[in-house]
Amino acid sequence: MKLIKSSLIPMLAVAALATSPAHAADEKKAEAAEKANKKICKKYRPTGTRIAKKTCMTQGAWDELKRRAQEAARNSQRLSGQQSRESG
């Protein structure tokens, strides 16, 4: 019985150490998914009013909105540059 205990404890310790990095990676993935799904509310004041409005979206939705706004700005700048070359 003592032999079983003495050989079982090191085996369990090795098994626990072997699964720790995988478990930590799973925890990080779960934490990142939770962060992406967390609702974030932002207040803004539309032009012409003093009353603030509040918009709530997930972090992923805010990131997508930011990406689209940046893309629209780049396209607008690119198109305005082409028009000035054509007329000039």
PDB file with one MODEL, atoms N, CA, C and O in Angstrom:
MODEL        1
ATOM      1  N   MET A   1       0.827  -1.186   0.000  1.00  0.00           N
ATOM      2  CA  MET A   1       0.000   0.000   0.000  1.00  0.00           C
ATOM      3  C   MET A   1       0.870   1.248   0.000  1.00  0.00           C
ATOM      4  O   MET A   1       0.590   2.223  -0.697  1.00  0.00           O
ATOM      5  N   LYS A   2       1.944   1.194   0.808  1.00  0.00           N
ATOM      6  CA  LYS A   2       2.839   2.339   0.888  1.00  0.00           C
ATOM      7  C   LYS A   2       3.535   2.565  -0.455  1.00  0.00           C
ATOM      8  O   LYS A   2       3.779   3.707  -0.842  1.00  0.00           O
ATOM      9  N   LEU A   3       3.852   1.492  -1.158  1.00  0.00           N
ATOM     10  CA  LEU A   3       4.496   1.585  -2.462  1.00  0.00           C
ATOM     11  C   LEU A   3       3.564   2.239  -3.477  1.00  0.00           C
ATOM     12  O   LEU A   3       4.006   3.041  -4.300  1.00  0.00           O
ATOM     13  N   ILE A   4       2.304   1.909  -3.423  1.00  0.00           N
ATOM     14  CA  ILE A   4       1.323   2.497  -4.342  1.00  0.00           C
ATOM     15  C   ILE A   4       1.209   3.997  -4.094  1.00  0.00           C
ATOM     16  O   ILE A   4       1.196   4.786  -5.039  1.00  0.00           O
ATOM     17  N   LYS A   5       1.128   4.392  -2.824  1.00  0.00           N
ATOM     18  CA  LYS A   5       1.023   5.815  -2.495  1.00  0.00           C
ATOM     19  C   LYS A   5       2.269   6.571  -2.928  1.00  0.00           C
ATOM     20  O   LYS A   5       2.180   7.671  -3.473  1.00  0.00           O
ATOM     21  N   SER A   6       3.427   5.977  -2.684  1.00  0.00           N
ATOM     22  CA  SER A   6       4.672   6.677  -3.009  1.00  0.00           C
ATOM     23  C   SER A   6       4.873   6.805  -4.520  1.00  0.00           C
ATOM     24  O   SER A   6       5.522   7.751  -4.966  1.00  0.00           O
ATOM     25  N   SER A   7       4.348   5.900  -5.300  1.00  0.00           N
ATOM     26  CA  SER A   7       4.490   6.019  -6.753  1.00  0.00           C
ATOM     27  C   SER A   7       3.328   6.805  -7.365  1.00  0.00           C
ATOM     28  O   SER A   7       3.472   7.382  -8.443  1.00  0.00           O
ATOM     29  N   LEU A   8       2.200   6.831  -6.697  1.00  0.00           N
ATOM     30  CA  LEU A   8       1.030   7.534  -7.216  1.00  0.00           C
ATOM     31  C   LEU A   8       1.164   9.045  -7.075  1.00  0.00           C
ATOM     32  O   LEU A   8       0.751   9.785  -7.968  1.00  0.00           O
ATOM     33  N   ILE A   9       1.725   9.504  -5.986  1.00  0.00           N
ATOM     34  CA  ILE A   9       1.850  10.947  -5.742  1.00  0.00           C
ATOM     35  C   ILE A   9       2.720  11.626  -6.806  1.00  0.00           C
ATOM     36  O   ILE A   9       2.300  12.646  -7.351  1.00  0.00           O
ATOM     37  N   PRO A  10       3.907  11.111  -7.126  1.00  0.00           N
ATOM     38  CA  PRO A  10       4.698  11.761  -8.184  1.00  0.00           C
ATOM     39  C   PRO A  10       4.004  11.722  -9.548  1.00  0.00           C
ATOM     40  O   PRO A  10       4.121  12.661 -10.335  1.00  0.00           O
ATOM     41  N   MET A  11       3.287  10.640  -9.821  1.00  0.00           N
ATOM     42  CA  MET A  11       2.577  10.546 -11.096  1.00  0.00           C
ATOM     43  C   MET A  11       1.482  11.604 -11.182  1.00  0.00           C
ATOM     44  O   MET A  11       1.291  12.221 -12.231  1.00  0.00           O
ATOM     45  N   LEU A  12       0.772  11.812 -10.094  1.00  0.00           N
ATOM     46  CA  LEU A  12      -0.265  12.838 -10.084  1.00  0.00           C
ATOM     47  C   LEU A  12       0.339  14.236 -10.214  1.00  0.00           C
ATOM     48  O   LEU A  12      -0.227  15.104 -10.879  1.00  0.00           O
ATOM     49  N   ALA A  13       1.475  14.444  -9.585  1.00  0.00           N
ATOM     50  CA  ALA A  13       2.143  15.745  -9.673  1.00  0.00           C
ATOM     51  C   ALA A  13       2.579  16.027 -11.105  1.00  0.00           C
ATOM     52  O   ALA A  13       2.411  17.143 -11.599  1.00  0.00           O
ATOM     53  N   VAL A  14       3.135  15.028 -11.770  1.00  0.00           N
ATOM     54  CA  VAL A  14       3.555  15.189 -13.162  1.00  0.00           C
ATOM     55  C   VAL A  14       2.342  15.447 -14.051  1.00  0.00           C
ATOM     56  O   VAL A  14       2.395  16.289 -14.948  1.00  0.00           O
ATOM     57  N   ALA A  15       1.269  14.738 -13.809  1.00  0.00           N
ATOM     58  CA  ALA A  15       0.054  14.935 -14.603  1.00  0.00           C
ATOM     59  C   ALA A  15      -0.510  16.334 -14.396  1.00  0.00           C
ATOM     60  O   ALA A  15      -0.972  16.965 -15.347  1.00  0.00           O
ATOM     61  N   ALA A  16      -0.477  16.815 -13.176  1.00  0.00           N
ATOM     62  CA  ALA A  16      -0.982  18.159 -12.890  1.00  0.00           C
ATOM     63  C   ALA A  16      -0.125  19.212 -13.576  1.00  0.00           C
ATOM     64  O   ALA A  16      -0.655  20.184 -14.113  1.00  0.00           O
ATOM     65  N   LEU A  17       1.177  19.037 -13.565  1.00  0.00           N
ATOM     66  CA  LEU A  17       2.065  19.989 -14.227  1.00  0.00           C
ATOM     67  C   LEU A  17       1.899  19.951 -15.739  1.00  0.00           C
ATOM     68  O   LEU A  17       2.007  20.981 -16.405  1.00  0.00           O
ATOM     69  N   ALA A  18       1.639  18.780 -16.273  1.00  0.00           N
ATOM     70  CA  ALA A  18       1.481  18.646 -17.718  1.00  0.00           C
ATOM     71  C   ALA A  18       0.200  19.308 -18.208  1.00  0.00           C
ATOM     72  O   ALA A  18       0.159  19.792 -19.340  1.00  0.00           O
ATOM     73  N   THR A  19      -0.832  19.342 -17.399  1.00  0.00           N
ATOM     74  CA  THR A  19      -2.096  19.930 -17.837  1.00  0.00           C
ATOM     75  C   THR A  19      -2.203  21.405 -17.500  1.00  0.00           C
ATOM     76  O   THR A  19      -3.124  22.065 -17.982  1.00  0.00           O
ATOM     77  N   SER A  20      -1.320  21.943 -16.711  1.00  0.00           N
ATOM     78  CA  SER A  20      -1.400  23.353 -16.321  1.00  0.00           C
ATOM     79  C   SER A  20      -1.314  24.311 -17.498  1.00  0.00           C
ATOM     80  O   SER A  20      -2.148  25.213 -17.571  1.00  0.00           O
ATOM     81  N   PRO A  21      -0.360  24.186 -18.434  1.00  0.00           N
ATOM     82  CA  PRO A  21      -0.309  25.125 -19.553  1.00  0.00           C
ATOM     83  C   PRO A  21      -1.561  25.065 -20.425  1.00  0.00           C
ATOM     84  O   PRO A  21      -2.043  26.101 -20.884  1.00  0.00           O
ATOM     85  N   ALA A  22      -2.086  23.879 -20.655  1.00  0.00           N
ATOM     86  CA  ALA A  22      -3.301  23.754 -21.449  1.00  0.00           C
ATOM     87  C   ALA A  22      -4.467  24.408 -20.731  1.00  0.00           C
ATOM     88  O   ALA A  22      -5.292  25.084 -21.347  1.00  0.00           O
ATOM     89  N   HIS A  23      -4.525  24.202 -19.439  1.00  0.00           N
ATOM     90  CA  HIS A  23      -5.598  24.805 -18.648  1.00  0.00           C
ATOM     91  C   HIS A  23      -5.462  26.322 -18.643  1.00  0.00           C
ATOM     92  O   HIS A  23      -6.463  27.032 -18.733  1.00  0.00           O
ATOM     93  N   ALA A  24      -4.247  26.820 -18.542  1.00  0.00           N
ATOM     94  CA  ALA A  24      -4.015  28.269 -18.547  1.00  0.00           C
ATOM     95  C   ALA A  24      -4.399  28.864 -19.893  1.00  0.00           C
ATOM     96  O   ALA A  24      -4.960  29.958 -19.952  1.00  0.00           O
ATOM     97  N   ALA A  25      -4.102  28.154 -20.973  1.00  0.00           N
ATOM     98  CA  ALA A  25      -4.470  28.637 -22.302  1.00  0.00           C
ATOM     99  C   ALA A  25      -5.985  28.686 -22.450  1.00  0.00           C
ATOM    100  O   ALA A  25      -6.529  29.632 -23.020  1.00  0.00           O
ATOM    101  N   ASP A  26      -6.666  27.660 -21.932  1.00  0.00           N
ATOM    102  CA  ASP A  26      -8.127  27.651 -21.978  1.00  0.00           C
ATOM    103  C   ASP A  26      -8.702  28.799 -21.164  1.00  0.00           C
ATOM    104  O   ASP A  26      -9.682  29.427 -21.567  1.00  0.00           O
ATOM    105  N   GLU A  27      -8.091  29.071 -20.020  1.00  0.00           N
ATOM    106  CA  GLU A  27      -8.553  30.184 -19.181  1.00  0.00           C
ATOM    107  C   GLU A  27      -8.385  31.511 -19.897  1.00  0.00           C
ATOM    108  O   GLU A  27      -9.265  32.369 -19.834  1.00  0.00           O
ATOM    109  N   LYS A  28      -7.254  31.686 -20.582  1.00  0.00           N
ATOM    110  CA  LYS A  28      -7.008  32.934 -21.312  1.00  0.00           C
ATOM    111  C   LYS A  28      -8.004  33.094 -22.451  1.00  0.00           C
ATOM    112  O   LYS A  28      -8.494  34.195 -22.698  1.00  0.00           O
ATOM    113  N   LYS A  29      -8.308  31.992 -23.151  1.00  0.00           N
ATOM    114  CA  LYS A  29      -9.292  32.058 -24.233  1.00  0.00           C
ATOM    115  C   LYS A  29     -10.666  32.415 -23.687  1.00  0.00           C
ATOM    116  O   LYS A  29     -11.377  33.234 -24.268  1.00  0.00           O
ATOM    117  N   ALA A  30     -11.034  31.805 -22.581  1.00  0.00           N
ATOM    118  CA  ALA A  30     -12.332  32.088 -21.974  1.00  0.00           C
ATOM    119  C   ALA A  30     -12.395  33.530 -21.491  1.00  0.00           C
ATOM    120  O   ALA A  30     -13.421  34.196 -21.630  1.00  0.00           O
ATOM    121  N   GLU A  31     -11.293  34.005 -20.925  1.00  0.00           N
ATOM    122  CA  GLU A  31     -11.238  35.394 -20.446  1.00  0.00           C
ATOM    123  C   GLU A  31     -11.342  36.373 -21.617  1.00  0.00           C
ATOM    124  O   GLU A  31     -12.023  37.393 -21.513  1.00  0.00           O
ATOM    125  N   ALA A  32     -10.672  36.067 -22.726  1.00  0.00           N
ATOM    126  CA  ALA A  32     -10.738  36.933 -23.906  1.00  0.00           C
ATOM    127  C   ALA A  32     -12.142  36.933 -24.500  1.00  0.00           C
ATOM    128  O   ALA A  32     -12.638  37.977 -24.926  1.00  0.00           O
ATOM    129  N   ALA A  33     -12.787  35.763 -24.531  1.00  0.00           N
ATOM    130  CA  ALA A  33     -14.149  35.684 -25.049  1.00  0.00           C
ATOM    131  C   ALA A  33     -15.107  36.451 -24.155  1.00  0.00           C
ATOM    132  O   ALA A  33     -16.015  37.127 -24.638  1.00  0.00           O
ATOM    133  N   GLU A  34     -14.901  36.344 -22.851  1.00  0.00           N
ATOM    134  CA  GLU A  34     -15.753  37.071 -21.909  1.00  0.00           C
ATOM    135  C   GLU A  34     -15.563  38.577 -22.074  1.00  0.00           C
ATOM    136  O   GLU A  34     -16.526  39.342 -22.016  1.00  0.00           O
ATOM    137  N   LYS A  35     -14.322  38.991 -22.280  1.00  0.00           N
ATOM    138  CA  LYS A  35     -14.035  40.417 -22.472  1.00  0.00           C
ATOM    139  C   LYS A  35     -14.674  40.923 -23.764  1.00  0.00           C
ATOM    140  O   LYS A  35     -15.193  42.038 -23.802  1.00  0.00           O
ATOM    141  N   ALA A  36     -14.640  40.112 -24.818  1.00  0.00           N
ATOM    142  CA  ALA A  36     -15.227  40.512 -26.097  1.00  0.00           C
ATOM    143  C   ALA A  36     -16.747  40.595 -26.003  1.00  0.00           C
ATOM    144  O   ALA A  36     -17.363  41.386 -26.718  1.00  0.00           O
ATOM    145  N   ASN A  37     -17.357  39.797 -25.140  1.00  0.00           N
ATOM    146  CA  ASN A  37     -18.809  39.796 -25.006  1.00  0.00           C
ATOM    147  C   ASN A  37     -19.314  40.767 -23.948  1.00  0.00           C
ATOM    148  O   ASN A  37     -20.524  40.939 -23.796  1.00  0.00           O
ATOM    149  N   LYS A  38     -18.416  41.395 -23.224  1.00  0.00           N
ATOM    150  CA  LYS A  38     -18.811  42.329 -22.178  1.00  0.00           C
ATOM    151  C   LYS A  38     -19.395  43.587 -22.818  1.00  0.00           C
ATOM    152  O   LYS A  38     -18.837  44.122 -23.777  1.00  0.00           O
ATOM    153  N   LYS A  39     -20.519  44.052 -22.282  1.00  0.00           N
ATOM    154  CA  LYS A  39     -21.143  45.258 -22.815  1.00  0.00           C
ATOM    155  C   LYS A  39     -20.435  46.492 -22.297  1.00  0.00           C
ATOM    156  O   LYS A  39     -20.126  46.603 -21.111  1.00  0.00           O
ATOM    157  N   ILE A  40     -20.186  47.412 -23.205  1.00  0.00           N
ATOM    158  CA  ILE A  40     -19.554  48.679 -22.865  1.00  0.00           C
ATOM    159  C   ILE A  40     -20.474  49.789 -23.342  1.00  0.00           C
ATOM    160  O   ILE A  40     -20.878  49.818 -24.505  1.00  0.00           O
ATOM    161  N   CYS A  41     -20.802  50.701 -22.440  1.00  0.00           N
ATOM    162  CA  CYS A  41     -21.682  51.819 -22.772  1.00  0.00           C
ATOM    163  C   CYS A  41     -20.850  53.089 -22.886  1.00  0.00           C
ATOM    164  O   CYS A  41     -19.980  53.363 -22.059  1.00  0.00           O
ATOM    165  N   LYS A  42     -21.139  53.856 -23.931  1.00  0.00           N
ATOM    166  CA  LYS A  42     -20.450  55.125 -24.144  1.00  0.00           C
ATOM    167  C   LYS A  42     -21.492  56.211 -24.340  1.00  0.00           C
ATOM    168  O   LYS A  42     -22.525  55.998 -24.974  1.00  0.00           O
ATOM    169  N   LYS A  43     -21.199  57.380 -23.784  1.00  0.00           N
ATOM    170  CA  LYS A  43     -22.083  58.531 -23.947  1.00  0.00           C
ATOM    171  C   LYS A  43     -21.480  59.462 -24.985  1.00  0.00           C
ATOM    172  O   LYS A  43     -20.264  59.644 -25.046  1.00  0.00           O
ATOM    173  N   TYR A  44     -22.346  60.048 -25.799  1.00  0.00           N
ATOM    174  CA  TYR A  44     -21.906  61.033 -26.775  1.00  0.00           C
ATOM    175  C   TYR A  44     -22.982  62.098 -26.916  1.00  0.00           C
ATOM    176  O   TYR A  44     -24.148  61.858 -26.602  1.00  0.00           O
ATOM    177  N   ARG A  45     -22.599  63.246 -27.376  1.00  0.00           N
ATOM    178  CA  ARG A  45     -23.521  64.352 -27.547  1.00  0.00           C
ATOM    179  C   ARG A  45     -23.671  64.636 -29.042  1.00  0.00           C
ATOM    180  O   ARG A  45     -22.742  65.155 -29.661  1.00  0.00           O
ATOM    181  N   PRO A  46     -24.824  64.306 -29.634  1.00  0.00           N
ATOM    182  CA  PRO A  46     -25.014  64.584 -31.060  1.00  0.00           C
ATOM    183  C   PRO A  46     -24.960  66.091 -31.335  1.00  0.00           C
ATOM    184  O   PRO A  46     -25.275  66.903 -30.465  1.00  0.00           O
ATOM    185  N   THR A  47     -24.562  66.444 -32.538  1.00  0.00           N
ATOM    186  CA  THR A  47     -24.486  67.848 -32.929  1.00  0.00           C
ATOM    187  C   THR A  47     -25.861  68.487 -32.835  1.00  0.00           C
ATOM    188  O   THR A  47     -26.849  67.919 -33.301  1.00  0.00           O
ATOM    189  N   GLY A  48     -25.925  69.662 -32.236  1.00  0.00           N
ATOM    190  CA  GLY A  48     -27.165  70.414 -32.148  1.00  0.00           C
ATOM    191  C   GLY A  48     -27.963  70.158 -30.887  1.00  0.00           C
ATOM    192  O   GLY A  48     -29.078  70.665 -30.765  1.00  0.00           O
ATOM    193  N   THR A  49     -27.445  69.403 -29.959  1.00  0.00           N
ATOM    194  CA  THR A  49     -28.168  69.143 -28.721  1.00  0.00           C
ATOM    195  C   THR A  49     -27.198  69.124 -27.544  1.00  0.00           C
ATOM    196  O   THR A  49     -26.012  68.831 -27.697  1.00  0.00           O
ATOM    197  N   ARG A  50     -27.724  69.440 -26.382  1.00  0.00           N
ATOM    198  CA  ARG A  50     -26.899  69.378 -25.172  1.00  0.00           C
ATOM    199  C   ARG A  50     -27.180  68.098 -24.392  1.00  0.00           C
ATOM    200  O   ARG A  50     -26.531  67.815 -23.385  1.00  0.00           O
ATOM    201  N   ILE A  51     -28.145  67.339 -24.865  1.00  0.00           N
ATOM    202  CA  ILE A  51     -28.528  66.110 -24.169  1.00  0.00           C
ATOM    203  C   ILE A  51     -27.690  64.951 -24.707  1.00  0.00           C
ATOM    204  O   ILE A  51     -27.676  64.680 -25.908  1.00  0.00           O
ATOM    205  N   ALA A  52     -27.007  64.287 -23.813  1.00  0.00           N
ATOM    206  CA  ALA A  52     -26.157  63.168 -24.211  1.00  0.00           C
ATOM    207  C   ALA A  52     -27.005  61.930 -24.482  1.00  0.00           C
ATOM    208  O   ALA A  52     -28.045  61.719 -23.858  1.00  0.00           O
ATOM    209  N   LYS A  53     -26.543  61.130 -25.410  1.00  0.00           N
ATOM    210  CA  LYS A  53     -27.170  59.840 -25.703  1.00  0.00           C
ATOM    211  C   LYS A  53     -26.186  58.754 -25.302  1.00  0.00           C
ATOM    212  O   LYS A  53     -24.973  58.959 -25.305  1.00  0.00           O
ATOM    213  N   LYS A  54     -26.724  57.616 -24.964  1.00  0.00           N
ATOM    214  CA  LYS A  54     -25.899  56.497 -24.505  1.00  0.00           C
ATOM    215  C   LYS A  54     -26.095  55.327 -25.458  1.00  0.00           C
ATOM    216  O   LYS A  54     -27.224  54.966 -25.792  1.00  0.00           O
ATOM    217  N   THR A  55     -24.991  54.741 -25.890  1.00  0.00           N
ATOM    218  CA  THR A  55     -25.027  53.573 -26.759  1.00  0.00           C
ATOM    219  C   THR A  55     -24.245  52.454 -26.087  1.00  0.00           C
ATOM    220  O   THR A  55     -23.116  52.655 -25.638  1.00  0.00           O
ATOM    221  N   CYS A  56     -24.847  51.289 -26.022  1.00  0.00           N
ATOM    222  CA  CYS A  56     -24.198  50.121 -25.413  1.00  0.00           C
ATOM    223  C   CYS A  56     -24.005  49.042 -26.473  1.00  0.00           C
ATOM    224  O   CYS A  56     -24.945  48.669 -27.174  1.00  0.00           O
ATOM    225  N   MET A  57     -22.783  48.548 -26.579  1.00  0.00           N
ATOM    226  CA  MET A  57     -22.453  47.461 -27.500  1.00  0.00           C
ATOM    227  C   MET A  57     -21.360  46.609 -26.859  1.00  0.00           C
ATOM    228  O   MET A  57     -20.750  47.000 -25.863  1.00  0.00           O
ATOM    229  N   THR A  58     -21.130  45.457 -27.442  1.00  0.00           N
ATOM    230  CA  THR A  58     -20.037  44.611 -26.971  1.00  0.00           C
ATOM    231  C   THR A  58     -18.715  45.185 -27.467  1.00  0.00           C
ATOM    232  O   THR A  58     -18.695  46.005 -28.385  1.00  0.00           O
ATOM    233  N   GLN A  59     -17.617  44.758 -26.862  1.00  0.00           N
ATOM    234  CA  GLN A  59     -16.299  45.246 -27.279  1.00  0.00           C
ATOM    235  C   GLN A  59     -16.047  44.894 -28.739  1.00  0.00           C
ATOM    236  O   GLN A  59     -15.464  45.689 -29.476  1.00  0.00           O
ATOM    237  N   GLY A  60     -16.479  43.720 -29.159  1.00  0.00           N
ATOM    238  CA  GLY A  60     -16.312  43.320 -30.556  1.00  0.00           C
ATOM    239  C   GLY A  60     -17.058  44.241 -31.502  1.00  0.00           C
ATOM    240  O   GLY A  60     -16.549  44.574 -32.572  1.00  0.00           O
ATOM    241  N   ALA A  61     -18.262  44.657 -31.120  1.00  0.00           N
ATOM    242  CA  ALA A  61     -19.046  45.571 -31.953  1.00  0.00           C
ATOM    243  C   ALA A  61     -18.394  46.950 -32.007  1.00  0.00           C
ATOM    244  O   ALA A  61     -18.376  47.579 -33.065  1.00  0.00           O
ATOM    245  N   TRP A  62     -17.855  47.431 -30.880  1.00  0.00           N
ATOM    246  CA  TRP A  62     -17.153  48.720 -30.880  1.00  0.00           C
ATOM    247  C   TRP A  62     -15.927  48.647 -31.785  1.00  0.00           C
ATOM    248  O   TRP A  62     -15.651  49.583 -32.536  1.00  0.00           O
ATOM    249  N   ASP A  63     -15.195  47.545 -31.718  1.00  0.00           N
ATOM    250  CA  ASP A  63     -14.009  47.380 -32.559  1.00  0.00           C
ATOM    251  C   ASP A  63     -14.388  47.380 -34.039  1.00  0.00           C
ATOM    252  O   ASP A  63     -13.704  47.994 -34.857  1.00  0.00           O
ATOM    253  N   GLU A  64     -15.470  46.695 -34.380  1.00  0.00           N
ATOM    254  CA  GLU A  64     -15.937  46.647 -35.768  1.00  0.00           C
ATOM    255  C   GLU A  64     -16.375  48.031 -36.239  1.00  0.00           C
ATOM    256  O   GLU A  64     -16.076  48.423 -37.367  1.00  0.00           O
ATOM    257  N   LEU A  65     -17.075  48.766 -35.394  1.00  0.00           N
ATOM    258  CA  LEU A  65     -17.506  50.122 -35.731  1.00  0.00           C
ATOM    259  C   LEU A  65     -16.294  51.022 -35.983  1.00  0.00           C
ATOM    260  O   LEU A  65     -16.288  51.808 -36.931  1.00  0.00           O
ATOM    261  N   LYS A  66     -15.286  50.907 -35.148  1.00  0.00           N
ATOM    262  CA  LYS A  66     -14.064  51.698 -35.307  1.00  0.00           C
ATOM    263  C   LYS A  66     -13.356  51.333 -36.609  1.00  0.00           C
ATOM    264  O   LYS A  66     -12.885  52.213 -37.330  1.00  0.00           O
ATOM    265  N   ARG A  67     -13.281  50.038 -36.908  1.00  0.00           N
ATOM    266  CA  ARG A  67     -12.623  49.584 -38.134  1.00  0.00           C
ATOM    267  C   ARG A  67     -13.335  50.127 -39.364  1.00  0.00           C
ATOM    268  O   ARG A  67     -12.691  50.583 -40.309  1.00  0.00           O
ATOM    269  N   ARG A  68     -14.677  50.078 -39.352  1.00  0.00           N
ATOM    270  CA  ARG A  68     -15.453  50.580 -40.495  1.00  0.00           C
ATOM    271  C   ARG A  68     -15.305  52.091 -40.655  1.00  0.00           C
ATOM    272  O   ARG A  68     -15.223  52.586 -41.779  1.00  0.00           O
ATOM    273  N   ALA A  69     -15.269  52.820 -39.554  1.00  0.00           N
ATOM    274  CA  ALA A  69     -15.104  54.277 -39.620  1.00  0.00           C
ATOM    275  C   ALA A  69     -13.731  54.627 -40.193  1.00  0.00           C
ATOM    276  O   ALA A  69     -13.611  55.547 -41.002  1.00  0.00           O
ATOM    277  N   GLN A  70     -12.705  53.902 -39.777  1.00  0.00           N
ATOM    278  CA  GLN A  70     -11.362  54.150 -40.306  1.00  0.00           C
ATOM    279  C   GLN A  70     -11.296  53.826 -41.791  1.00  0.00           C
ATOM    280  O   GLN A  70     -10.665  54.550 -42.562  1.00  0.00           O
ATOM    281  N   GLU A  71     -11.946  52.741 -42.191  1.00  0.00           N
ATOM    282  CA  GLU A  71     -11.966  52.353 -43.598  1.00  0.00           C
ATOM    283  C   GLU A  71     -12.699  53.401 -44.435  1.00  0.00           C
ATOM    284  O   GLU A  71     -12.252  53.737 -45.532  1.00  0.00           O
ATOM    285  N   ALA A  72     -13.818  53.919 -43.928  1.00  0.00           N
ATOM    286  CA  ALA A  72     -14.571  54.952 -44.643  1.00  0.00           C
ATOM    287  C   ALA A  72     -13.738  56.224 -44.785  1.00  0.00           C
ATOM    288  O   ALA A  72     -13.761  56.861 -45.837  1.00  0.00           O
ATOM    289  N   ALA A  73     -13.008  56.597 -43.745  1.00  0.00           N
ATOM    290  CA  ALA A  73     -12.154  57.786 -43.807  1.00  0.00           C
ATOM    291  C   ALA A  73     -11.041  57.595 -44.834  1.00  0.00           C
ATOM    292  O   ALA A  73     -10.744  58.512 -45.600  1.00  0.00           O
ATOM    293  N   ARG A  74     -10.429  56.421 -44.856  1.00  0.00           N
ATOM    294  CA  ARG A  74      -9.372  56.148 -45.842  1.00  0.00           C
ATOM    295  C   ARG A  74      -9.926  56.210 -47.258  1.00  0.00           C
ATOM    296  O   ARG A  74      -9.307  56.798 -48.145  1.00  0.00           O
ATOM    297  N   ASN A  75     -11.095  55.602 -47.471  1.00  0.00           N
ATOM    298  CA  ASN A  75     -11.702  55.621 -48.800  1.00  0.00           C
ATOM    299  C   ASN A  75     -12.047  57.040 -49.221  1.00  0.00           C
ATOM    300  O   ASN A  75     -11.845  57.407 -50.379  1.00  0.00           O
ATOM    301  N   SER A  76     -12.557  57.830 -48.310  1.00  0.00           N
ATOM    302  CA  SER A  76     -12.905  59.214 -48.610  1.00  0.00           C
ATOM    303  C   SER A  76     -11.662  60.013 -48.996  1.00  0.00           C
ATOM    304  O   SER A  76     -11.687  60.778 -49.961  1.00  0.00           O
ATOM    305  N   GLN A  77     -10.589  59.837 -48.251  1.00  0.00           N
ATOM    306  CA  GLN A  77      -9.348  60.545 -48.564  1.00  0.00           C
ATOM    307  C   GLN A  77      -8.764  60.083 -49.893  1.00  0.00           C
ATOM    308  O   GLN A  77      -8.241  60.886 -50.666  1.00  0.00           O
ATOM    309  N   ARG A  78      -8.857  58.800 -50.145  1.00  0.00           N
ATOM    310  CA  ARG A  78      -8.319  58.253 -51.391  1.00  0.00           C
ATOM    311  C   ARG A  78      -9.102  58.780 -52.584  1.00  0.00           C
ATOM    312  O   ARG A  78      -8.514  59.161 -53.596  1.00  0.00           O
ATOM    313  N   LEU A  79     -10.434  58.803 -52.471  1.00  0.00           N
ATOM    314  CA  LEU A  79     -11.269  59.279 -53.571  1.00  0.00           C
ATOM    315  C   LEU A  79     -11.103  60.774 -53.793  1.00  0.00           C
ATOM    316  O   LEU A  79     -11.097  61.222 -54.940  1.00  0.00           O
ATOM    317  N   SER A  80     -10.967  61.554 -52.733  1.00  0.00           N
ATOM    318  CA  SER A  80     -10.787  62.995 -52.904  1.00  0.00           C
ATOM    319  C   SER A  80      -9.437  63.285 -53.552  1.00  0.00           C
ATOM    320  O   SER A  80      -9.317  64.249 -54.308  1.00  0.00           O
ATOM    321  N   GLY A  81      -8.443  62.491 -53.280  1.00  0.00           N
ATOM    322  CA  GLY A  81      -7.136  62.644 -53.917  1.00  0.00           C
ATOM    323  C   GLY A  81      -7.191  62.323 -55.396  1.00  0.00           C
ATOM    324  O   GLY A  81      -6.503  62.969 -56.186  1.00  0.00           O
ATOM    325  N   GLN A  82      -7.986  61.349 -55.793  1.00  0.00           N
ATOM    326  CA  GLN A  82      -8.127  60.996 -57.202  1.00  0.00           C
ATOM    327  C   GLN A  82      -8.864  62.087 -57.958  1.00  0.00           C
ATOM    328  O   GLN A  82      -8.502  62.398 -59.093  1.00  0.00           O
ATOM    329  N   GLN A  83      -9.891  62.674 -57.355  1.00  0.00           N
ATOM    330  CA  GLN A  83     -10.667  63.716 -58.020  1.00  0.00           C
ATOM    331  C   GLN A  83      -9.818  64.956 -58.251  1.00  0.00           C
ATOM    332  O   GLN A  83      -9.930  65.583 -59.304  1.00  0.00           O
ATOM    333  N   SER A  84      -8.968  65.328 -57.289  1.00  0.00           N
ATOM    334  CA  SER A  84      -8.150  66.527 -57.450  1.00  0.00           C
ATOM    335  C   SER A  84      -7.103  66.326 -58.543  1.00  0.00           C
ATOM    336  O   SER A  84      -6.745  67.286 -59.226  1.00  0.00           O
ATOM    337  N   ARG A  85      -6.612  65.122 -58.724  1.00  0.00           N
ATOM    338  CA  ARG A  85      -5.650  64.849 -59.797  1.00  0.00           C
ATOM    339  C   ARG A  85      -6.325  64.898 -61.158  1.00  0.00           C
ATOM    340  O   ARG A  85      -5.729  65.354 -62.133  1.00  0.00           O
ATOM    341  N   GLU A  86      -7.574  64.428 -61.228  1.00  0.00           N
ATOM    342  CA  GLU A  86      -8.292  64.416 -62.497  1.00  0.00           C
ATOM    343  C   GLU A  86      -8.648  65.825 -62.948  1.00  0.00           C
ATOM    344  O   GLU A  86      -8.590  66.120 -64.142  1.00  0.00           O
ATOM    345  N   SER A  87      -9.014  66.700 -62.020  1.00  0.00           N
ATOM    346  CA  SER A  87      -9.424  68.051 -62.384  1.00  0.00           C
ATOM    347  C   SER A  87      -8.229  68.987 -62.544  1.00  0.00           C
ATOM    348  O   SER A  87      -8.364  70.031 -63.182  1.00  0.00           O
ATOM    349  N   GLY A  88      -7.079  68.655 -61.994  1.00  0.00           N
ATOM    350  CA  GLY A  88      -5.907  69.533 -61.972  1.00  0.00           C
ATOM    351  C   GLY A  88      -4.987  69.295 -63.056  1.00  0.00           C
ATOM    352  O   GLY A  88      -3.960  69.967 -63.152  1.00  0.00           O
TER     353      GLY A  88
ENDMDL
END
